[in-house]
Amino acid sequence: MAFDFNAKDIFEMAKQIERNGVKFYQAAADSVSGDDEKKLLLNLAKMEEMHEQTFADLQAELTAAHSAETTFDPDNQAALYLNALADTKVFFEKDIDLSSMKEILKSAITAEKDSIVFYLGMKDLVPGKLGGTRIDDIIKEEMTHIRLLGKELLVYK
């Protein structure tokens, strides 16, 4: 079955990716011993929680057209598909090196870049009339994390 997705669908996936990010940063915080490193990682987890809320707020602003169902889907297969993508493509189920802050930050940057690439691809699946341009808001939010992580990585080189 082929699907067109709407912006609401993509925001749901974005929120799941952020929840996965929270888990990643919390696990990374548990793996480090330094107080400063632990604090940074827990702050990053908190930022992911704030991003999830930002995406929820942006989703709430969508028009009815941006949330319109695109196909008959009584078994909610599209949502299951999107959740599977969100759970496997960005933070979740990746081989992440937690041996040092440098490696954690490099993994986090890679995950954030992966999320941007993922959203750029999803943007092509969401017609403009269904809110495709709103995906740019998600991408901009993710770019803020890359800038922060890059700055932090310089400290650990």
C-alpha angles and dihedrals in degrees: 000000000000121000137199110203129215129216091260090060092051093048089053089054092045090055090051091050089052091051088052089050090054090054091048094052093044091051090047090050089053090053098055127075103200117096094219092050092046090049092050093050093047089049089052089051088052090050089053088053089051090049089053089054091046090054090047089052092048089047090053089056093057117116121239088257091056089054098041117131110252099199142009103275111162093163093051091237093155092058091047090050093049093048090051090052092047092049097050108033109055124021102348127085096005128134099250123183109224094174096107142007090249091057093043091052092046089051091048092051090050091050092049091049089048089053092053092049089047092052092047088056093045090050088068089056094055114074115223092246088059094052103273092151090059089069086074086070090059092048092051091052091051092049090060089062093051091054092049094045092048090053091050092047089061088062092057100045 
